[in-house]
């Protein structure tokens, strides 16, 4: 983990330094937000790009801190591989988003509306594959009152979560590949339904377990 954290820190720092180097060449006003159809709907000063470029560095620091302050820190030793892969993909995703935004700001031919959903979809797919490995903790995974209360409910919910997250990933990638605006609405609907479904599922498993033990 220490070696990985160092690599992510260096990559994030290099990205931020690159942003400082690119800044004088950027137009004074740059796109900073896109809607579900991939159309620019928000602009800001080019100096906002420095704050955006600092995000991967901040996230890297948080990923180092979280296992040390979580009350169930011993769980991170058990799911170290899943956490490590999650950290790598998230930091690389944010670094990638920084430079996709820069490319759009410089007028380079990039399709933000397609690249971003595909990247997020890949993250969901990767996390879905490692979801069953995640052990009970307070900051990483599917946290409901019932998963935090019962190791059994945690295990069952994350097994179901693996399937749900893979569905998320496939739908998000499809939205990016097709480029259809309505596909993004479908993606958001699937995500909302999945979140609600996992919440209810964890409660149902908890209730069934309690009935069995009573």
C-alpha atoms as a printed R data frame, in Angstrom:
    type eleno elety resid chain resno       x       y       z
1   ATOM     1    CA   UNK     A     1   0.000   0.000   0.000
2   ATOM     2    CA   UNK     A     2   2.835   2.406   0.811
3   ATOM     3    CA   UNK     A     3   4.419   1.931  -2.609
4   ATOM     4    CA   UNK     A     4   1.063   2.331  -4.333
5   ATOM     5    CA   UNK     A     5   0.242   5.463  -2.324
6   ATOM     6    CA   UNK     A     6   3.591   6.960  -3.265
7   ATOM     7    CA   UNK     A     7   3.019   6.237  -6.968
8   ATOM     8    CA   UNK     A     8  -0.464   7.777  -6.857
9   ATOM     9    CA   UNK     A     9   0.892  10.802  -4.999
10  ATOM    10    CA   UNK     A    10   3.624  11.330  -7.608
11  ATOM    11    CA   UNK     A    11   1.181  10.945 -10.519
12  ATOM    12    CA   UNK     A    12  -1.276  13.377  -8.917
13  ATOM    13    CA   UNK     A    13   1.508  15.865  -8.213
14  ATOM    14    CA   UNK     A    14   2.851  15.611 -11.772
15  ATOM    15    CA   UNK     A    15  -0.673  16.199 -13.082
16  ATOM    16    CA   UNK     A    16  -0.994  19.326 -10.917
17  ATOM    17    CA   UNK     A    17   2.422  20.596 -12.050
18  ATOM    18    CA   UNK     A    18   1.368  19.968 -15.656
19  ATOM    19    CA   UNK     A    19  -1.728  22.048 -15.003
20  ATOM    20    CA   UNK     A    20   0.406  24.985 -13.836
21  ATOM    21    CA   UNK     A    21   2.520  24.672 -16.991
22  ATOM    22    CA   UNK     A    22  -0.556  24.566 -19.248
23  ATOM    23    CA   UNK     A    23  -2.377  27.423 -17.478
24  ATOM    24    CA   UNK     A    24  -0.813  30.367 -19.411
25  ATOM    25    CA   UNK     A    25  -1.832  28.765 -22.715
26  ATOM    26    CA   UNK     A    26  -5.462  28.271 -21.716
27  ATOM    27    CA   UNK     A    27  -8.248  30.729 -22.626
28  ATOM    28    CA   UNK     A    28  -9.456  32.937 -19.769
29  ATOM    29    CA   UNK     A    29 -12.845  31.184 -19.712
30  ATOM    30    CA   UNK     A    30 -13.086  27.407 -19.940
31  ATOM    31    CA   UNK     A    31 -15.891  24.799 -19.859
32  ATOM    32    CA   UNK     A    32 -16.185  23.189 -16.412
33  ATOM    33    CA   UNK     A    33 -19.502  21.344 -16.575
34  ATOM    34    CA   UNK     A    34 -21.417  19.208 -19.073
35  ATOM    35    CA   UNK     A    35 -25.056  18.076 -18.972
36  ATOM    36    CA   UNK     A    36 -26.345  14.536 -19.460
37  ATOM    37    CA   UNK     A    37 -26.340  15.041 -23.231
38  ATOM    38    CA   UNK     A    38 -22.641  15.890 -23.182
39  ATOM    39    CA   UNK     A    39 -23.263  19.561 -23.905
40  ATOM    40    CA   UNK     A    40 -21.368  22.313 -22.104
41  ATOM    41    CA   UNK     A    41 -23.660  24.062 -19.625
42  ATOM    42    CA   UNK     A    42 -21.169  25.746 -17.314
43  ATOM    43    CA   UNK     A    43 -18.094  27.932 -17.709
44  ATOM    44    CA   UNK     A    44 -15.547  29.314 -15.283
45  ATOM    45    CA   UNK     A    45 -12.202  31.036 -14.991
46  ATOM    46    CA   UNK     A    46  -9.183  29.081 -16.164
47  ATOM    47    CA   UNK     A    47  -7.887  29.295 -12.602
48  ATOM    48    CA   UNK     A    48 -10.695  26.947 -11.566
49  ATOM    49    CA   UNK     A    49  -8.737  24.279 -13.434
50  ATOM    50    CA   UNK     A    50  -6.064  24.454 -10.707
51  ATOM    51    CA   UNK     A    51  -8.638  23.473  -8.073
52  ATOM    52    CA   UNK     A    52  -9.891  20.656 -10.295
53  ATOM    53    CA   UNK     A    53  -6.319  19.467 -10.865
54  ATOM    54    CA   UNK     A    54  -5.710  19.408  -7.092
55  ATOM    55    CA   UNK     A    55  -8.593  16.959  -6.514
56  ATOM    56    CA   UNK     A    56  -6.592  13.761  -7.289
57  ATOM    57    CA   UNK     A    57  -3.953  14.841  -4.773
58  ATOM    58    CA   UNK     A    58  -6.611  15.457  -2.107
59  ATOM    59    CA   UNK     A    59  -8.292  12.112  -2.844
60  ATOM    60    CA   UNK     A    60  -4.955  10.300  -2.566
61  ATOM    61    CA   UNK     A    61  -4.435  11.839   0.868
62  ATOM    62    CA   UNK     A    62  -7.920  10.762   1.960
63  ATOM    63    CA   UNK     A    63  -7.317   7.207   0.768
64  ATOM    64    CA   UNK     A    64  -4.171   7.073   2.918
65  ATOM    65    CA   UNK     A    65  -6.000   8.510   5.929
66  ATOM    66    CA   UNK     A    66  -9.209   6.449   5.848
67  ATOM    67    CA   UNK     A    67  -7.742   3.038   6.841
68  ATOM    68    CA   UNK     A    68  -5.998   4.688   9.786
69  ATOM    69    CA   UNK     A    69  -9.049   6.391  11.288
70  ATOM    70    CA   UNK     A    70 -11.791   3.863  10.528
71  ATOM    71    CA   UNK     A    71 -12.907   2.197  13.800
72  ATOM    72    CA   UNK     A    72 -12.740  -1.140  11.980
73  ATOM    73    CA   UNK     A    73  -9.301  -0.536  10.514
74  ATOM    74    CA   UNK     A    74  -8.425  -4.239  10.782
75  ATOM    75    CA   UNK     A    75 -10.857  -4.899   7.926
76  ATOM    76    CA   UNK     A    76  -8.544  -3.040   5.543
77  ATOM    77    CA   UNK     A    77  -5.918  -5.732   6.002
78  ATOM    78    CA   UNK     A    78  -8.484  -8.320   4.889
79  ATOM    79    CA   UNK     A    79  -9.704  -6.433   1.830
80  ATOM    80    CA   UNK     A    80  -6.434  -4.699   0.993
81  ATOM    81    CA   UNK     A    81  -6.455  -5.840  -2.643
82  ATOM    82    CA   UNK     A    82  -9.987  -4.544  -3.277
83  ATOM    83    CA   UNK     A    83  -9.225  -1.233  -1.576
84  ATOM    84    CA   UNK     A    84  -5.921  -0.850  -3.423
85  ATOM    85    CA   UNK     A    85  -7.533  -1.429  -6.829
86  ATOM    86    CA   UNK     A    86 -10.372   0.949  -5.958
87  ATOM    87    CA   UNK     A    87  -7.892   3.674  -4.967
88  ATOM    88    CA   UNK     A    88  -5.860   3.252  -8.152
89  ATOM    89    CA   UNK     A    89  -8.890   3.405 -10.439
90  ATOM    90    CA   UNK     A    90 -10.461   6.402  -8.679
91  ATOM    91    CA   UNK     A    91  -7.280   8.492  -8.665
92  ATOM    92    CA   UNK     A    92  -6.482   7.628 -12.290
93  ATOM    93    CA   UNK     A    93 -10.093   8.404 -13.218
94  ATOM    94    CA   UNK     A    94  -9.881  11.878 -11.689
95  ATOM    95    CA   UNK     A    95  -6.497  12.557 -13.291
96  ATOM    96    CA   UNK     A    96  -8.008  11.488 -16.600
97  ATOM    97    CA   UNK     A    97 -10.999  13.788 -16.087
98  ATOM    98    CA   UNK     A    98  -8.640  16.702 -15.401
99  ATOM    99    CA   UNK     A    99  -6.939  16.247 -18.742
100 ATOM   100    CA   UNK     A   100 -10.139  15.550 -20.658
101 ATOM   101    CA   UNK     A   101 -11.422  18.870 -19.301
102 ATOM   102    CA   UNK     A   102  -8.148  20.522 -20.338
103 ATOM   103    CA   UNK     A   103  -8.458  19.073 -23.832
104 ATOM   104    CA   UNK     A   104 -11.982  20.488 -24.145
105 ATOM   105    CA   UNK     A   105 -10.784  23.866 -22.831
106 ATOM   106    CA   UNK     A   106  -8.022  23.958 -25.456
107 ATOM   107    CA   UNK     A   107 -10.488  23.148 -28.215
108 ATOM   108    CA   UNK     A   108  -9.110  19.697 -28.893
109 ATOM   109    CA   UNK     A   109 -11.544  17.147 -30.415
110 ATOM   110    CA   UNK     A   110 -12.723  15.197 -27.347
111 ATOM   111    CA   UNK     A   111 -16.206  13.905 -26.597
112 ATOM   112    CA   UNK     A   112 -16.628  14.456 -22.864
113 ATOM   113    CA   UNK     A   113 -20.186  13.118 -23.023
114 ATOM   114    CA   UNK     A   114 -18.835   9.745 -24.138
115 ATOM   115    CA   UNK     A   115 -15.504   9.482 -22.362
116 ATOM   116    CA   UNK     A   116 -16.814  10.228 -18.849
117 ATOM   117    CA   UNK     A   117 -19.652   7.640 -18.784
118 ATOM   118    CA   UNK     A   118 -17.336   4.954 -20.172
119 ATOM   119    CA   UNK     A   119 -14.672   5.731 -17.546
120 ATOM   120    CA   UNK     A   120 -17.225   5.702 -14.706
121 ATOM   121    CA   UNK     A   121 -18.749   2.502 -16.090
122 ATOM   122    CA   UNK     A   122 -15.351   0.798 -16.022
123 ATOM   123    CA   UNK     A   123 -14.915   1.886 -12.397
124 ATOM   124    CA   UNK     A   124 -18.284   0.341 -11.483
125 ATOM   125    CA   UNK     A   125 -17.364  -2.900 -13.262
126 ATOM   126    CA   UNK     A   126 -14.035  -3.175 -11.463
127 ATOM   127    CA   UNK     A   127 -15.552  -2.377  -8.070
128 ATOM   128    CA   UNK     A   128 -18.398  -4.810  -8.711
129 ATOM   129    CA   UNK     A   129 -15.918  -7.629  -9.291
130 ATOM   130    CA   UNK     A   130 -14.181  -6.955  -5.974
131 ATOM   131    CA   UNK     A   131 -17.275  -6.069  -3.945
132 ATOM   132    CA   UNK     A   132 -17.576  -9.500  -2.240
133 ATOM   133    CA   UNK     A   133 -14.051  -9.095  -0.828
134 ATOM   134    CA   UNK     A   134 -14.898  -5.953   1.150
135 ATOM   135    CA   UNK     A   135 -15.124  -6.538   4.906
136 ATOM   136    CA   UNK     A   136 -17.240  -4.612   7.372
137 ATOM   137    CA   UNK     A   137 -16.056  -1.033   7.963
138 ATOM   138    CA   UNK     A   138 -17.492   2.472   8.232
139 ATOM   139    CA   UNK     A   139 -16.137   4.187   5.112
140 ATOM   140    CA   UNK     A   140 -15.722   1.727   2.218
141 ATOM   141    CA   UNK     A   141 -18.565  -0.345   0.810
142 ATOM   142    CA   UNK     A   142 -22.353  -0.493   1.163
143 ATOM   143    CA   UNK     A   143 -23.132   0.974   4.559
144 ATOM   144    CA   UNK     A   144 -26.668   0.690   5.901
145 ATOM   145    CA   UNK     A   145 -27.729   0.337   9.557
146 ATOM   146    CA   UNK     A   146 -28.197  -3.385   8.938
147 ATOM   147    CA   UNK     A   147 -24.925  -4.142   7.135
148 ATOM   148    CA   UNK     A   148 -22.997  -2.354   9.884
149 ATOM   149    CA   UNK     A   149 -24.879  -4.304  12.545
150 ATOM   150    CA   UNK     A   150 -24.478  -7.797  11.124
151 ATOM   151    CA   UNK     A   151 -21.460  -9.383   9.349
152 ATOM   152    CA   UNK     A   152 -23.869 -11.820   7.681
153 ATOM   153    CA   UNK     A   153 -26.006  -8.994   6.262
154 ATOM   154    CA   UNK     A   154 -22.839  -7.184   5.156
155 ATOM   155    CA   UNK     A   155 -21.667 -10.278   3.264
156 ATOM   156    CA   UNK     A   156 -25.024 -10.956   1.591
157 ATOM   157    CA   UNK     A   157 -25.564  -7.310   0.636
158 ATOM   158    CA   UNK     A   158 -22.116  -6.996  -0.917
159 ATOM   159    CA   UNK     A   159 -22.626 -10.212  -2.863
160 ATOM   160    CA   UNK     A   160 -25.801  -8.663  -4.296
161 ATOM   161    CA   UNK     A   161 -23.982  -5.350  -4.694
162 ATOM   162    CA   UNK     A   162 -21.415  -7.032  -6.935
163 ATOM   163    CA   UNK     A   163 -24.181  -7.916  -9.396
164 ATOM   164    CA   UNK     A   164 -25.816  -4.475  -9.157
165 ATOM   165    CA   UNK     A   165 -22.550  -2.577  -9.645
166 ATOM   166    CA   UNK     A   166 -21.703  -4.642 -12.724
167 ATOM   167    CA   UNK     A   167 -25.117  -3.731 -14.156
168 ATOM   168    CA   UNK     A   168 -24.351  -0.075 -13.391
169 ATOM   169    CA   UNK     A   169 -21.073  -0.405 -15.244
170 ATOM   170    CA   UNK     A   170 -22.565  -2.035 -18.333
171 ATOM   171    CA   UNK     A   171 -25.334   0.567 -18.587
172 ATOM   172    CA   UNK     A   172 -22.909   3.491 -18.132
173 ATOM   173    CA   UNK     A   173 -20.522   2.115 -20.759
174 ATOM   174    CA   UNK     A   174 -23.454   1.590 -23.150
175 ATOM   175    CA   UNK     A   175 -24.513   5.205 -22.560
176 ATOM   176    CA   UNK     A   176 -21.027   6.422 -23.434
177 ATOM   177    CA   UNK     A   177 -20.588   4.181 -26.469
178 ATOM   178    CA   UNK     A   178 -23.977   4.977 -28.018
179 ATOM   179    CA   UNK     A   179 -23.919   8.668 -27.134
180 ATOM   180    CA   UNK     A   180 -27.714   8.746 -26.898
181 ATOM   181    CA   UNK     A   181 -28.819  11.453 -24.396
182 ATOM   182    CA   UNK     A   182 -31.716   9.287 -23.191
183 ATOM   183    CA   UNK     A   183 -29.258   6.554 -22.243
184 ATOM   184    CA   UNK     A   184 -27.814   8.806 -19.533
185 ATOM   185    CA   UNK     A   185 -31.314   9.194 -18.085
186 ATOM   186    CA   UNK     A   186 -31.631   5.405 -18.122
187 ATOM   187    CA   UNK     A   187 -28.254   5.165 -16.349
188 ATOM   188    CA   UNK     A   188 -29.332   7.536 -13.587
189 ATOM   189    CA   UNK     A   189 -32.612   5.648 -13.178
190 ATOM   190    CA   UNK     A   190 -30.753   2.322 -12.917
191 ATOM   191    CA   UNK     A   191 -28.368   3.759 -10.320
192 ATOM   192    CA   UNK     A   192 -31.195   5.194  -8.200
193 ATOM   193    CA   UNK     A   193 -33.140   1.933  -8.434
194 ATOM   194    CA   UNK     A   194 -30.034  -0.044  -7.495
195 ATOM   195    CA   UNK     A   195 -29.255   2.124  -4.464
196 ATOM   196    CA   UNK     A   196 -32.838   1.850  -3.214
197 ATOM   197    CA   UNK     A   197 -32.893  -1.873  -3.962
198 ATOM   198    CA   UNK     A   198 -29.694  -2.594  -2.027
199 ATOM   199    CA   UNK     A   199 -30.973  -0.556   0.921
200 ATOM   200    CA   UNK     A   200 -34.213  -2.538   1.046
201 ATOM   201    CA   UNK     A   201 -32.394  -5.829   0.397
202 ATOM   202    CA   UNK     A   202 -30.076  -5.312   3.381
203 ATOM   203    CA   UNK     A   203 -33.087  -4.660   5.612
204 ATOM   204    CA   UNK     A   204 -34.898  -7.758   4.354
205 ATOM   205    CA   UNK     A   205 -31.843  -9.957   4.947
206 ATOM   206    CA   UNK     A   206 -31.439  -8.490   8.430
207 ATOM   207    CA   UNK     A   207 -35.107  -9.086   9.275
208 ATOM   208    CA   UNK     A   208 -34.971 -12.660   7.999
209 ATOM   209    CA   UNK     A   209 -31.814 -13.336  10.020
210 ATOM   210    CA   UNK     A   210 -33.439 -11.959  13.177
211 ATOM   211    CA   UNK     A   211 -36.572 -14.041  12.665
212 ATOM   212    CA   UNK     A   212 -34.437 -17.158  12.226
213 ATOM   213    CA   UNK     A   213 -32.494 -16.463  15.430
214 ATOM   214    CA   UNK     A   214 -35.528 -15.549  17.555
